[in-house]
Amino acid sequence: MNKKRAGRISQAIELIATAKEILEECKDEEQDYLDNMPESLQNSEKAEKASDDVDMLESVISDLEGSIEGCNDIVGAYYV
């Protein structure tokens, strides 16, 4: 891999990391929404949807972490 492609992958890592941060904020906000939901709604469809959304965001965040690690491995191998 040449320096130019390694640099482009480094840019992609930064973008993925930014996306991950945004999704973590959204996950935290959705979790707060769920945690502060009135008792009367805790077993509702809204609560179930919010819980599903938190779970899905956690999964996506984990996938992005794996993508960052993989890209770092590629770029790191170039700079060794």
C-alpha positions in Angstrom: 0.0 0.0 0.0 1.3 3.4 -0.9 1.4 6.5 1.4 -1.6 8.1 -0.5 -3.9 5.1 0.1 -2.8 4.8 3.7 -3.6 8.5 4.2 -7.1 8.0 2.7 -7.7 5.1 5.1 -6.6 7.3 8.0 -9.2 9.9 6.8 -11.8 7.1 6.7 -10.8 6.1 10.3 -11.5 9.7 11.5 -14.9 9.8 9.7 -15.9 6.4 11.2 -14.8 7.5 14.6 -16.9 10.7 14.3 -19.9 8.6 13.2 -19.3 6.3 16.2 -19.3 9.3 18.6 -22.6 10.6 17.1 -24.2 7.2 17.4 -23.0 6.8 21.0 -24.6 10.2 21.9 -27.9 9.1 20.2 -27.7 5.7 22.1 -27.2 7.5 25.4 -30.0 9.9 24.7 -32.4 7.1 23.8 -31.3 5.2 26.9 -32.1 8.2 29.0 -35.5 8.5 27.3 -36.1 4.9 28.1 -34.9 5.2 31.7 -37.0 8.3 32.4 -40.1 6.9 30.8 -43.2 7.1 33.1 -44.2 3.8 34.7 -47.4 3.8 32.7 -45.4 3.6 29.4 -42.6 1.2 30.6 -44.3 -1.8 29.1 -45.6 -0.1 26.0 -44.8 -0.4 22.4 -42.8 2.9 22.7 -40.7 1.4 25.4 -40.1 -1.8 23.5 -39.1 0.3 20.4 -36.7 2.5 22.4 -35.1 -0.6 23.9 -34.7 -2.2 20.5 -33.2 1.0 19.2 -30.7 1.1 22.0 -29.7 -2.5 21.3 -29.3 -1.9 17.6 -27.2 1.2 18.2 -25.0 -0.8 20.5 -24.5 -3.4 17.8 -23.8 -0.7 15.1 -21.3 1.0 17.5 -19.5 -2.4 18.0 -19.4 -2.9 14.3 -17.8 0.5 13.8 -15.2 -0.2 16.5 -14.3 -3.4 14.6 -14.0 -1.4 11.4 -11.7 1.1 13.0 -9.6 -1.7 14.4 -9.3 -3.3 11.0 -8.4 -0.1 9.3 -5.8 0.6 12.0 -4.3 -2.8 11.4 -4.0 -2.0 7.7 -2.5 1.4 8.2 -0.4 0.3 11.1 1.1 -2.5 9.0 2.0 0.1 6.4 3.9 2.3 8.9 5.8 -0.6 10.5 
